Amino acid sequence: LDELDNSKTAASLAVDIQRMNRLVEQLLKVSRLDADDLLIEEDVDLNDIAAETVSYLAPLAITNGKSLSLATCESPVMVRGNRGGLGDALRNLVENAIEHSPDGG
């Protein structure tokens, strides 16, 4: 019984640590909003950013009982912008979707 309690506690702590880590990352990103490096613009393929986001967040989705899928365009979807900022914004949206979508979603 103690082993079961320890296992549940460890799983709960792991989830809490992941949430805190994401919160700290988001706070750090917000603190960098005033940095000059966010002003750098380049040609960016949104297909690449979406693929990187899904790859990065797939473990989080699995941990939360969710699944991620990606359908990209056959040709590049080019925009002019800050690659890091666009990636951060998309990761934030997907993280929120993972956290707030119903189980099995």
N, C-alpha and C positions, 0 to 999 in steps of 0.2 A: 504494500500500500504506500509506503514511504517513497518507493521508486516511482510509482505512478504520480504522486504529488510533486516530486522533484521534476519529473518530465513535463508536467503541465506548467509548473513554475518556469522552467527553462524556456518552454515554447512561448509563454506569455512575455517573458523578458526579452526574447529575441524580437518579437513583434514590436515591443515598446522601443527597443534600441533602433530598429529600422525606422520607425516613425520619428524618433528624435533626430536621427541622422539626416533624414529628409528635411526636417524643419531647420536644422542648422545649415544645410546646404542652401535652402531657399533664403534664409536670412543673409547668408554670405552673398548670394546673387543679388539680392536687393541692395546690399551695401555697396556693390560694385556698379550700380546703375549710374552713378555720377562719374565713373572712371572714363577717361578719354578713349580707352580701347573699345568701348561699345559704339563709338562713332565710326569705326572702320567698316566700310562697306565693300562687298565683293560680290561676284556672281555666285550664287548658291543654288544647288539642285535640291529642291524640297524632297524628291524621292530619297536622296541620300540621308537627309536629316530624319525623315520618317523611319527609314530602315535602321539607322543607328539608335533611334529612340526605342523602337520595338525590341531590338536586340538587348539594349541596356535594361529595359524594364520587364522583360519576360520573366526573370526570376522572381521579381516582386509580385507579378500577376499570379504566378503559380503558387507562391506562398499564401496568397490571399484567395485561392480557389477560383481564380479568373483565368481567362485565356485572351491572348492578343493575336490578332491577325493583321496582315498588311496587304493591300492591293495597290500597287504602284502603276503609274502610267508607263507605257512603252517608251515614250520619249521623255527626255529630261523636262522637269518643271522648274525653269530658271527664274529666280528673282534676284534683285539687288538688295543686299542687306548684310547684317552682321550674323555670320554663321553661328557663333556661340550664343548670341541672344535669341536667335530663332530656335536653336536647339533647346535652350533652357525653357523657352515659352512652351514648346511642344511637350517636353518632358513633364512640365508642371501640369499641363492639361491632362495628359495620359495618367500621371500619378493620381490626380484627383478623380479621374474616372475609375481607376482601379479601386481606390479607397471607398468610393461612394456608390458603386454599382452593386446590384444584388448578387448574392452568392450564385455561382454557376454561370455568371455573365461573362 
